């Protein structure tokens, strides 16, 4: 089977929908010999910040000389990005090999796993065969019944919680936090970066020591460097030039820092490693001329953080936003936030995504349409933005939007 046909078949498991539960993944891993028990796991849940935190931990553990696997989602350009060892994406040939292995087990066990369950089983076995020391493991959604939640963890992380995926996880911060806290299980320590009282109440009901980095490092300082889009951080006498940019990246760094200290990594290694962290589409500097940032702000909290950063250095009349928002998000609230940092918003299309929509549908939801326009072709939208000759162009609203932009811009360059 070639890789394109295989991925189409793999994506077809999405037709089974989202089913939170551990029965299928336990069946798959039991048949594999429980490969998830063959390495140390850092398990990470949370509404925002999982990816940046995971990649920071991964990069610095590599700097320390360990062999490291990382599992994350969604991907930006290629499925291969989801499963990495020592900074290398899984190859097409390896995807074929591990999918065929899981497919045979599915047929034998007569089960109907979801897309995420299949890819999680592939990942567990791949990392075992690669003989990694550590796996940095992101949950997909929630925690308690997430397919990743069948392994023993050295350290658990819950970055934060906001109202997202409420139809699956609950309609309050407390309920969602309870679901995410399900990853703690027998782990002795959980590291968090959130002061919300309902969040902390839910976490405290699990049997684990809570380390809240916002309290532990309350005297730490940071400064955004708009010259090279890095975050300069001070913790005590130690200084770190963090390659990821943003107020929220300060919290993500503190979270990763605490995990790494728990694992015995020294400040010198953290300092050298944090300069090398690369994470796509999180205040990513795509182009300097015109100045273009890509940010995966896909919900209200993410958008609020992006607006906080941009308002520090740019006036609304100097910013153009290109966006498309998935229809299951708080569209009008997110656009209201965008309007605080930009007087020019171009809505584009994600109509071919089951959760997406067109620019016209988004703009029709707005009571105030001033400064808003529609161009469903994302490369044409970018050309429109450039013609406005503003200081900054931002693409945001969904990782699918950013993926589409990168793919189509790459095609134009060929």
VOPAGU-2260 file (C-alpha; in pm, 1 decimal, decimal comma):
REM VOPAGU-2260
SITE   aa  ch    i         X         Y         Z
SITE  UNK   A    0       0,0       0,0       0,0
SITE  UNK   A    1     143,4     342,9     -90,9
SITE  UNK   A    2     150,9     613,9     172,6
SITE  UNK   A    3    -130,1     828,3      26,1
SITE  UNK   A    4    -370,9     534,8       6,3
SITE  UNK   A    5    -269,7     423,7     354,5
SITE  UNK   A    6    -328,2     767,9     507,4
SITE  UNK   A    7    -667,6     790,3     338,1
SITE  UNK   A    8    -755,5     457,0     496,4
SITE  UNK   A    9    -617,2     568,8     832,1
SITE  UNK   A   10    -814,1     894,9     822,2
SITE  UNK   A   11   -1127,4     690,9     747,3
SITE  UNK   A   12   -1118,7     576,7    1110,1
SITE  UNK   A   13   -1232,1     931,7    1189,1
SITE  UNK   A   14   -1574,0     817,4    1067,6
SITE  UNK   A   15   -1595,9     627,5    1396,3
SITE  UNK   A   16   -1603,4     970,1    1560,3
SITE  UNK   A   17   -1459,4    1065,0    1897,4
SITE  UNK   A   18   -1517,5     791,3    2154,2
SITE  UNK   A   19   -1358,6     852,6    2491,8
SITE  UNK   A   20   -1272,4     521,0    2653,8
SITE  UNK   A   21    -981,6     282,8    2709,2
SITE  UNK   A   22   -1119,4     -54,5    2598,6
SITE  UNK   A   23    -995,4     -41,0    2238,5
SITE  UNK   A   24    -648,6      92,6    2318,5
SITE  UNK   A   25    -606,0    -167,8    2594,4
SITE  UNK   A   26    -699,0    -442,5    2348,8
SITE  UNK   A   27    -452,0    -315,1    2089,4
SITE  UNK   A   28    -166,4    -272,5    2336,7
SITE  UNK   A   29    -226,1    -607,5    2505,9
SITE  UNK   A   30    -191,0    -775,9    2165,9
SITE  UNK   A   31     131,7    -579,9    2110,7
SITE  UNK   A   32     273,9    -686,9    2449,7
SITE  UNK   A   33     211,2    -351,2    2620,6
SITE  UNK   A   34     493,8    -151,1    2458,8
SITE  UNK   A   35     389,3     160,0    2653,9
SITE  UNK   A   36     562,0      12,8    2961,7
SITE  UNK   A   37     908,3      14,0    2802,3
SITE  UNK   A   38    1010,9     376,6    2858,0
SITE  UNK   A   39     968,2     670,1    3092,8
SITE  UNK   A   40     668,0     889,9    3014,6
SITE  UNK   A   41     603,6    1260,1    3070,0
SITE  UNK   A   42     227,6    1288,4    3023,3
SITE  UNK   A   43      86,6    1628,2    2927,2
SITE  UNK   A   44    -276,4    1743,4    2923,2
SITE  UNK   A   45    -436,3    2088,5    2909,5
SITE  UNK   A   46    -646,5    2315,1    2690,4
SITE  UNK   A   47    -364,9    2535,7    2560,9
SITE  UNK   A   48      13,7    2513,3    2567,3
SITE  UNK   A   49      55,3    2134,4    2541,7
SITE  UNK   A   50     249,4    2147,6    2216,1
SITE  UNK   A   51     491,5    2424,2    2312,2
SITE  UNK   A   52     556,2    2266,9    2652,4
SITE  UNK   A   53     606,4    1920,9    2500,4
SITE  UNK   A   54     847,6    2044,4    2236,2
SITE  UNK   A   55    1049,8    2243,2    2489,9
SITE  UNK   A   56    1087,4    1935,9    2712,0
SITE  UNK   A   57    1173,2    1719,8    2409,8
SITE  UNK   A   58    1440,1    1959,8    2279,4
SITE  UNK   A   59    1611,9    2002,6    2615,8
SITE  UNK   A   60    1610,4    1630,0    2694,7
SITE  UNK   A   61    1781,7    1581,4    2356,9
SITE  UNK   A   62    2031,1    1850,5    2457,5
SITE  UNK   A   63    2096,1    1646,4    2773,2
SITE  UNK   A   64    2183,7    1342,7    2561,7
SITE  UNK   A   65    1871,2    1128,4    2599,0
SITE  UNK   A   66    1688,1     943,3    2322,4
SITE  UNK   A   67    1342,4    1101,2    2313,4
SITE  UNK   A   68    1009,3    1024,8    2148,4
SITE  UNK   A   69     731,4    1281,1    2121,2
SITE  UNK   A   70     364,8    1230,5    2034,5
SITE  UNK   A   71     158,0    1537,0    1953,3
SITE  UNK   A   72    -147,4    1647,8    1755,4
SITE  UNK   A   73    -275,8    1787,7    1531,4
SITE  UNK   A   74     -12,1    1794,9    1259,9
SITE  UNK   A   75      44,1    2109,0    1053,8
SITE  UNK   A   76     165,1    1980,7     716,6
SITE  UNK   A   77     216,0    1603,6     739,2
SITE  UNK   A   78      82,2    1320,5     953,3
SITE  UNK   A   79     445,8    1220,2    1017,7
SITE  UNK   A   80     487,8    1523,4    1249,3
SITE  UNK   A   81     273,0    1354,1    1514,6
SITE  UNK   A   82     530,7    1083,8    1595,9
SITE  UNK   A   83     896,0    1186,4    1634,7
SITE  UNK   A   84    1216,1    1031,0    1766,5
SITE  UNK   A   85    1519,9    1247,2    1835,9
SITE  UNK   A   86    1364,0    1533,1    1641,6
SITE  UNK   A   87    1298,5    1319,4    1332,0
SITE  UNK   A   88     946,4    1258,7    1204,0
SITE  UNK   A   89     840,7     896,9    1153,5
SITE  UNK   A   90     908,0     799,2     790,8
SITE  UNK   A   91     644,4     697,9     536,8
SITE  UNK   A   92     786,4     345,5     535,1
SITE  UNK   A   93     758,5     323,2     914,0
SITE  UNK   A   94     398,7     447,7     902,7
SITE  UNK   A   95     315,9     168,3     657,0
SITE  UNK   A   96     488,9     -92,6     873,5
SITE  UNK   A   97     317,7       5,7    1199,9
SITE  UNK   A   98     -23,0      65,9    1047,1
SITE  UNK   A   99     -22,5    -280,6     890,7
SITE  UNK   A  100      67,3    -429,0    1229,8
SITE  UNK   A  101    -223,2    -250,3    1402,6
SITE  UNK   A  102    -462,7    -324,4    1114,6
SITE  UNK   A  103    -402,3    -696,6    1158,1
SITE  UNK   A  104    -478,6    -674,8    1529,4
SITE  UNK   A  105    -799,8    -479,2    1458,8
SITE  UNK   A  106    -918,8    -753,3    1223,2
SITE  UNK   A  107    -828,0   -1027,6    1470,7
SITE  UNK   A  108    -991,3    -853,5    1768,9
SITE  UNK   A  109   -1295,8    -742,6    1568,4
SITE  UNK   A  110   -1301,0    -392,9    1717,0
SITE  UNK   A  111   -1378,2     -50,1    1568,1
SITE  UNK   A  112   -1111,9     188,5    1699,4
SITE  UNK   A  113   -1102,9     561,1    1626,7
SITE  UNK   A  114    -832,9     736,3    1425,1
SITE  UNK   A  115    -665,0     854,8    1746,1
SITE  UNK   A  116    -667,5     506,7    1900,3
SITE  UNK   A  117    -501,9     357,1    1592,8
SITE  UNK   A  118    -229,5     622,8    1576,4
SITE  UNK   A  119    -169,7     600,1    1951,5
SITE  UNK   A  120    -114,5     224,3    1931,4
SITE  UNK   A  121     124,0     275,4    1636,5
SITE  UNK   A  122     314,8     532,3    1840,5
SITE  UNK   A  123     348,2     316,5    2153,1
SITE  UNK   A  124     497,5      28,7    1951,7
SITE  UNK   A  125     724,1     250,4    1739,2
SITE  UNK   A  126     879,1     415,4    2043,7
SITE  UNK   A  127     934,8      76,5    2207,4
SITE  UNK   A  128    1111,4     -56,7    1898,2
SITE  UNK   A  129    1322,8     259,1    1884,5
SITE  UNK   A  130    1430,8     197,5    2247,2
SITE  UNK   A  131    1377,4     556,8    2356,4
SITE  UNK   A  132    1462,4     672,0    2709,1
SITE  UNK   A  133    1173,9     917,8    2743,2
SITE  UNK   A  134     842,0     974,8    2568,7
SITE  UNK   A  135     683,2    1319,2    2585,9
SITE  UNK   A  136     319,2    1224,0    2548,4
SITE  UNK   A  137      37,6    1466,7    2472,1
SITE  UNK   A  138    -322,0    1370,9    2534,9
SITE  UNK   A  139    -558,2    1415,1    2243,2
SITE  UNK   A  140    -863,3    1537,4    2432,9
SITE  UNK   A  141    -942,4    1528,0    2801,3
SITE  UNK   A  142    -735,1    1279,0    2997,4
SITE  UNK   A  143    -918,9    1017,4    3203,1
SITE  UNK   A  144   -1053,8     832,4    2897,5
SITE  UNK   A  145    -799,2     955,8    2645,6
SITE  UNK   A  146    -629,6     678,1    2448,0
SITE  UNK   A  147    -287,6     784,4    2581,3
SITE  UNK   A  148    -394,2     715,3    2940,0
SITE  UNK   A  149    -279,6     353,9    2977,2
SITE  UNK   A  150      85,2     418,8    3064,5
SITE  UNK   A  151     270,3     485,1    3388,3
SITE  UNK   A  152     407,7     838,8    3409,9
SITE  UNK   A  153     722,5     977,8    3569,7
SITE  UNK   A  154     566,9    1324,4    3576,9
SITE  UNK   A  155     219,9    1451,4    3483,3
SITE  UNK   A  156     154,1    1800,9    3350,6
SITE  UNK   A  157    -178,4    1981,8    3318,7
SITE  UNK   A  158     -97,3    2317,0    3164,7
SITE  UNK   A  159    -434,5    2487,0    3217,5
SITE  UNK   A  160    -805,0    2446,1    3151,8
SITE  UNK   A  161   -1057,7    2658,1    2965,5
SITE  UNK   A  162   -1400,5    2586,1    2819,7
SITE  UNK   A  163   -1321,2    2378,2    2511,3
SITE  UNK   A  164   -1469,4    2051,2    2380,4
SITE  UNK   A  165   -1752,1    2100,8    2629,3
SITE  UNK   A  166   -1975,5    1849,0    2448,4
SITE  UNK   A  167   -1728,6    1574,1    2545,0
SITE  UNK   A  168   -1562,9    1692,1    2866,3
SITE  UNK   A  169   -1823,5    1892,3    3057,5
SITE  UNK   A  170   -1968,6    2242,0    3071,8
SITE  UNK   A  171   -1757,0    2391,2    3352,3
SITE  UNK   A  172   -1389,7    2443,9    3435,6
SITE  UNK   A  173   -1423,6    2203,4    3728,0
SITE  UNK   A  174   -1574,2    1922,8    3517,8
SITE  UNK   A  175   -1318,2    1961,5    3239,2
SITE  UNK   A  176   -1031,6    1976,2    3490,6
SITE  UNK   A  177   -1159,4    1655,7    3653,9
SITE  UNK   A  178   -1138,9    1479,6    3317,8
SITE  UNK   A  179    -788,9    1608,8    3247,4
SITE  UNK   A  180    -680,0    1519,1    3602,9
SITE  UNK   A  181    -755,8    1157,5    3516,4
SITE  UNK   A  182    -401,9    1125,0    3375,3
SITE  UNK   A  183    -256,9    1164,2    3725,3
SITE  UNK   A  184    -365,7     819,6    3850,4
SITE  UNK   A  185     -60,9     674,8    4035,5
SITE  UNK   A  186     180,0     954,7    3937,9
SITE  UNK   A  187     330,5    1113,6    4251,5
SITE  UNK   A  188     356,4    1470,1    4114,4
SITE  UNK   A  189     153,3    1690,7    3884,5
SITE  UNK   A  190     285,5    2019,1    3749,0
SITE  UNK   A  191      31,4    2290,7    3662,4
SITE  UNK   A  192      32,4    2650,6    3537,6
SITE  UNK   A  193    -313,3    2778,2    3625,9
SITE  UNK   A  194    -449,4    2967,6    3927,2
SITE  UNK   A  195    -818,7    2915,0    3857,9
SITE  UNK   A  196    -978,8    2800,4    4185,1
SITE  UNK   A  197   -1215,3    2548,2    4020,6
SITE  UNK   A  198    -922,1    2403,8    3826,0
SITE  UNK   A  199    -708,4    2368,8    4139,5
SITE  UNK   A  200    -998,6    2214,2    4335,6
SITE  UNK   A  201   -1037,6    1942,2    4071,8
SITE  UNK   A  202    -664,1    1869,5    4059,8
SITE  UNK   A  203    -632,9    1862,5    4441,4
SITE  UNK   A  204    -890,2    1582,0    4459,6
SITE  UNK   A  205    -639,8    1345,4    4298,4
SITE  UNK   A  206    -370,4    1178,0    4509,3
SITE  UNK   A  207     -62,4    1370,1    4396,7
SITE  UNK   A  208     162,1    1654,8    4503,0
SITE  UNK   A  209      69,4    1967,7    4304,4
SITE  UNK   A  210     347,4    2200,5    4189,6
SITE  UNK   A  211     196,3    2523,5    4055,6
SITE  UNK   A  212     474,7    2697,9    3863,9
SITE  UNK   A  213     287,6    3031,2    3876,6
SITE  UNK   A  214     332,0    3021,6    4253,4
SITE  UNK   A  215     670,9    2851,8    4276,8
SITE  UNK   A  216     827,6    3094,6    4027,9
SITE  UNK   A  217     623,5    3403,4    4112,3
SITE  UNK   A  218     944,3    3611,0    4121,1
SITE  UNK   A  219    1056,8    3501,6    3775,6
SITE  UNK   A  220    1056,2    3772,9    3507,1
SITE  UNK   A  221    1023,5    3785,7    3131,6
SITE  UNK   A  222    1050,6    4037,2    2849,4
SITE  UNK   A  223     932,7    3998,7    2491,4
SITE  UNK   A  224    1203,5    4075,3    2237,0
SITE  UNK   A  225    1024,1    4213,0    1930,2
SITE  UNK   A  226    1352,9    4247,4    1740,4
SITE  UNK   A  227    1406,1    3872,4    1703,1
SITE  UNK   A  228    1073,4    3741,6    1841,8
SITE  UNK   A  229    1216,7    3555,3    2139,5
SITE  UNK   A  230    1123,3    3558,9    2509,8
SITE  UNK   A  231    1393,6    3658,9    2758,6
SITE  UNK   A  232    1339,8    3494,0    3097,7
SITE  UNK   A  233    1504,6    3530,7    3440,6
SITE  UNK   A  234    1464,0    3271,5    3717,0
SITE  UNK   A  235    1674,4    3376,3    4013,8
SITE  UNK   A  236    2027,6    3429,0    3882,9
SITE  UNK   A  237    1971,4    3217,4    3571,2
SITE  UNK   A  238    1885,2    3378,7    3237,4
SITE  UNK   A  239    1725,4    3203,1    2940,4
SITE  UNK   A  240    1678,4    3323,0    2582,3
SITE  UNK   A  241    1373,9    3117,1    2487,5
SITE  UNK   A  242    1323,7    3079,7    2113,2
SITE  UNK   A  243     942,2    3069,4    2141,5
SITE  UNK   A  244     766,8    3406,1    2161,0
SITE  UNK   A  245     480,9    3531,0    2375,7
SITE  UNK   A  246     344,5    3598,4    2722,8
SITE  UNK   A  247     195,6    3248,9    2729,4
SITE  UNK   A  248     531,6    3101,3    2628,9
SITE  UNK   A  249     668,4    3230,7    2959,3
SITE  UNK   A  250     418,3    3006,9    3142,1
SITE  UNK   A  251     494,4    2718,3    2906,9
SITE  UNK   A  252     866,5    2761,3    2972,1
SITE  UNK   A  253     815,3    2760,0    3350,8
SITE  UNK   A  254     613,1    2439,6    3317,7
SITE  UNK   A  255     879,2    2271,7    3104,6
SITE  UNK   A  256    1152,5    2405,1    3333,8
SITE  UNK   A  257     994,1    2243,7    3639,7
SITE  UNK   A  258     954,2    1910,3    3458,4
SITE  UNK   A  259    1320,1    1919,6    3355,6
SITE  UNK   A  260    1435,9    2006,0    3708,5
SITE  UNK   A  261    1230,6    1709,3    3837,7
SITE  UNK   A  262    1424,0    1493,5    3589,9
SITE  UNK   A  263    1759,3    1628,5    3710,9
SITE  UNK   A  264    1849,0    1855,5    3414,9
SITE  UNK   A  265    2081,1    2145,9    3505,9
SITE  UNK   A  266    2028,0    2513,1    3416,0
SITE  UNK   A  267    2321,9    2521,1    3174,1
SITE  UNK   A  268    2166,6    2244,9    2961,3
SITE  UNK   A  269    1825,3    2412,4    2980,6
SITE  UNK   A  270    1978,8    2744,7    2876,9
SITE  UNK   A  271    2151,1    2601,6    2569,8
SITE  UNK   A  272    1856,4    2381,2    2474,0
SITE  UNK   A  273    1583,2    2644,7    2504,8
SITE  UNK   A  274    1745,5    2848,7    2226,9
SITE  UNK   A  275    1691,3    2557,2    1985,8
SITE  UNK   A  276    1318,9    2494,7    2038,7
SITE  UNK   A  277    1117,4    2509,7    1716,2
SITE  UNK   A  278     738,1    2485,7    1723,4
SITE  UNK   A  279     536,6    2567,5    1412,9
SITE  UNK   A  280     251,4    2818,3    1413,2
SITE  UNK   A  281     285,5    2953,3    1765,8
SITE  UNK   A  282     369,8    3319,4    1709,4
SITE  UNK   A  283     591,5    3180,8    1434,4
SITE  UNK   A  284     782,3    3444,6    1237,7
SITE  UNK   A  285     693,7    3331,0     885,4
SITE  UNK   A  286     838,4    3626,6     697,2
SITE  UNK   A  287    1014,6    3952,7     784,1
SITE  UNK   A  288     915,2    4141,2     469,0
SITE  UNK   A  289     625,7    4183,9     499,2
SITE  UNK   A  290     633,3    4102,7     870,3
SITE  UNK   A  291     407,5    3796,0     898,2
SITE  UNK   A  292     321,1    3593,4    1207,1
SITE  UNK   A  293     141,8    3258,0    1217,0
SITE  UNK   A  294     -38,2    3167,2    1538,4
SITE  UNK   A  295    -260,7    2869,6    1612,9
SITE  UNK   A  296    -497,0    3064,3    1842,9
SITE  UNK   A  297    -805,1    2845,4    1789,4
SITE  UNK   A  298   -1021,5    2929,0    2090,7
SITE  UNK   A  299   -1107,7    3230,8    2304,5
SITE  UNK   A  300    -823,6    3184,8    2553,6
SITE  UNK   A  301    -565,7    3139,8    2277,7
SITE  UNK   A  302    -695,2    3446,3    2095,5
SITE  UNK   A  303    -690,1    3652,7    2413,8
SITE  UNK   A  304    -323,9    3563,6    2468,4
SITE  UNK   A  305    -235,0    3651,5    2109,3
SITE  UNK   A  306    -407,7    3989,1    2141,5
SITE  UNK   A  307    -222,3    4062,0    2464,3
SITE  UNK   A  308     111,0    4010,8    2287,1
SITE  UNK   A  309      31,5    4209,1    1972,0
SITE  UNK   A  310    -112,7    4507,8    2160,9
SITE  UNK   A  311     221,1    4560,1    2336,0
SITE  UNK   A  312     398,0    4665,5    2017,2
SITE  UNK   A  313     142,5    4738,5    1743,4
SITE  UNK   A  314    -156,7    4971,4    1694,3
SITE  UNK   A  315    -480,9    4825,3    1548,9
SITE  UNK   A  316    -448,4    5036,5    1233,9
SITE  UNK   A  317    -107,7    4874,7    1166,9
SITE  UNK   A  318    -229,9    4512,9    1172,7
SITE  UNK   A  319    -408,2    4294,2     915,6
SITE  UNK   A  320    -557,0    3959,4    1022,1
SITE  UNK   A  321    -636,3    3666,4     791,9
SITE  UNK   A  322    -852,6    3409,2     966,1
SITE  UNK   A  323   -1097,1    3123,3     941,5
SITE  UNK   A  324   -1254,3    2979,2    1255,6
SITE  UNK   A  325   -1400,6    2631,7    1299,9
SITE  UNK   A  326   -1776,9    2646,5    1342,5
SITE  UNK   A  327   -1771,5    2465,4    1679,6
SITE  UNK   A  328   -1572,8    2752,6    1834,2
SITE  UNK   A  329   -1698,8    3080,7    1985,1
SITE  UNK   A  330   -1675,0    3263,1    1651,0
SITE  UNK   A  331   -1823,6    3601,6    1744,0
SITE  UNK   A  332   -1624,9    3624,6    2069,1
SITE  UNK   A  333   -1301,2    3542,2    1889,4
SITE  UNK   A  334   -1368,8    3806,0    1621,9
SITE  UNK   A  335   -1447,9    4063,9    1890,5
SITE  UNK   A  336   -1102,5    3999,6    2035,6
SITE  UNK   A  337    -938,2    4026,7    1691,5
SITE  UNK   A  338   -1100,7    4366,6    1643,3
SITE  UNK   A  339    -914,0    4498,1    1949,7
SITE  UNK   A  340    -581,0    4454,3    1766,8
SITE  UNK   A  341    -674,2    4499,8    1400,0
SITE  UNK   A  342    -891,3    4729,7    1190,4
SITE  UNK   A  343    -855,6    4496,9     888,3
SITE  UNK   A  344    -981,2    4136,7     904,2
SITE  UNK   A  345    -997,6    3909,2     599,5
SITE  UNK   A  346   -1209,9    3595,2     641,2
SITE  UNK   A  347   -1108,8    3292,7     436,5
SITE  UNK   A  348   -1254,2    2944,8     383,6
SITE  UNK   A  349   -1215,6    2603,9     546,1
SITE  UNK   A  350   -1531,0    2470,9     381,7
SITE  UNK   A  351   -1371,8    2138,5     287,6
SITE  UNK   A  352   -1312,3    2061,4     656,8
SITE  UNK   A  353   -1615,2    1898,3     826,7
SITE  UNK   A  354   -1579,7    2146,2    1114,6
SITE  UNK   A  355   -1495,1    2441,0     890,2
SITE  UNK   A  356   -1695,7    2701,2     702,4
SITE  UNK   A  357   -1661,1    2987,3     451,9
SITE  UNK   A  358   -1570,1    3349,0     500,6
SITE  UNK   A  359   -1923,4    3452,4     404,2
SITE  UNK   A  360   -2080,0    3237,6     676,7
SITE  UNK   A  361   -1844,1    3382,9     939,4
SITE  UNK   A  362   -1904,2    3745,6     841,7
SITE  UNK   A  363   -2282,2    3696,4     843,5
SITE  UNK   A  364   -2263,8    3613,8    1215,1
SITE  UNK   A  365   -2119,4    3955,9    1298,1
SITE  UNK   A  366   -2331,3    4252,1    1404,2
SITE  UNK   A  367   -2043,1    4489,5    1322,9
SITE  UNK   A  368   -1888,6    4409,4     984,8
SITE  UNK   A  369   -1673,5    4724,3     960,3
SITE  UNK   A  370   -1317,4    4657,3     846,5
SITE  UNK   A  371   -1409,5    4301,3     747,2
SITE  UNK   A  372   -1384,8    4142,3     403,7
SITE  UNK   A  373   -1392,8    3792,6     249,2
SITE  UNK   A  374   -1145,4    3611,0      25,4
SITE  UNK   A  375   -1190,4    3235,9      39,7
SITE  UNK   A  376    -864,8    3167,4    -149,1
SITE  UNK   A  377    -602,0    3197,1     123,5
SITE  UNK   A  378    -310,6    3292,2    -105,0
SITE  UNK   A  379    -522,0    3568,3    -260,7
SITE  UNK   A  380    -615,3    3679,3      91,5
SITE  UNK   A  381    -243,7    3708,4     168,7
SITE  UNK   A  382    -189,4    3915,5    -145,8
SITE  UNK   A  383    -478,2    4144,1     -37,0
SITE  UNK   A  384    -318,2    4183,7     305,3
SITE  UNK   A  385      18,9    4273,4     154,5
SITE  UNK   A  386    -140,6    4538,5     -67,5
SITE  UNK   A  387    -267,0    4719,3     244,5
SITE  UNK   A  388      98,9    4796,9     333,8
SITE  UNK   A  389      55,7    4762,0     709,9
SITE  UNK   A  390     330,4    4683,5     960,8
SITE  UNK   A  391     210,6    4333,1    1050,5
SITE  UNK   A  392       9,5    4049,5     892,9
SITE  UNK   A  393    -124,9    3778,5    1125,7
SITE  UNK   A  394    -273,1    3445,0    1018,1
SITE  UNK   A  395    -467,4    3278,4    1300,6
SITE  UNK   A  396    -791,2    3109,9    1407,1
SITE  UNK   A  397    -718,6    2743,1    1336,6
SITE  UNK   A  398    -423,0    2513,9    1274,8
SITE  UNK   A  399    -610,0    2397,9     964,6
SITE  UNK   A  400    -598,3    2755,4     830,9
SITE  UNK   A  401    -224,5    2774,0     889,4
SITE  UNK   A  402    -168,9    2432,0     735,9
SITE  UNK   A  403    -361,8    2534,3     425,0
SITE  UNK   A  404    -160,3    2856,4     400,3
SITE  UNK   A  405     175,4    2680,2     428,9
SITE  UNK   A  406      80,3    2409,6     180,8
SITE  UNK   A  407     -45,4    2653,6     -81,8
SITE  UNK   A  408     247,0    2894,8     -38,0
SITE  UNK   A  409     487,3    2600,2     -74,9
SITE  UNK   A  410     309,0    2499,0    -396,7
SITE  UNK   A  411     346,3    2851,1    -536,3
SITE  UNK   A  412     720,5    2842,8    -470,1
SITE  UNK   A  413     770,6    2522,6    -673,7
